[in-house]
Amino acid sequence: MYLLLIFLTFIVGIAIATVSFKAKKESLYYLLLSTGTMMFFLGIYMAVPK
């Protein structure tokens, strides 16, 4: 279950970052790209054992 959550976090982060490239407004582009990047690194943070 935990691994599924990590995997989904990676996928959502990559998807949000990918959608940002189609954004028309520059502010929306940076907002989506930063959100996707944060989700991606959150997945890495969750995957690394504490």
C-alpha positions in Angstrom: 0.0 0.0 0.0 2.8 2.4 0.9 4.7 1.6 -2.3 1.5 2.3 -4.3 1.2 5.7 -2.6 4.9 6.5 -3.5 4.4 5.4 -7.1 1.2 7.5 -7.5 3.0 10.5 -6.0 5.7 10.1 -8.7 3.2 9.7 -11.5 1.1 12.7 -10.4 4.2 14.9 -10.1 5.4 13.9 -13.5 1.9 14.4 -15.0 1.5 17.9 -13.5 5.0 18.9 -14.7 4.1 17.6 -18.2 0.8 19.5 -18.3 2.6 22.7 -17.4 4.3 22.6 -20.8 0.9 23.0 -22.5 -0.1 26.0 -20.3 -0.6 29.3 -22.2 0.0 31.7 -19.3 3.6 32.0 -18.0 2.5 32.2 -14.3 0.4 29.1 -14.7 3.3 27.3 -16.3 5.7 28.0 -13.4 3.0 27.2 -10.8 2.3 23.8 -12.4 6.0 23.0 -13.0 6.9 23.8 -9.4 4.0 21.8 -8.1 4.9 18.8 -10.2 8.5 19.1 -9.1 7.5 19.2 -5.4 5.3 16.1 -5.9 8.2 14.3 -7.6 10.6 15.1 -4.8 8.0 14.2 -2.2 7.8 10.8 -3.8 11.6 10.5 -3.5 11.5 11.6 0.2 8.8 9.0 0.9 10.8 6.3 -0.8 14.0 6.8 1.1 13.9 4.9 4.4 14.2 7.0 7.5 
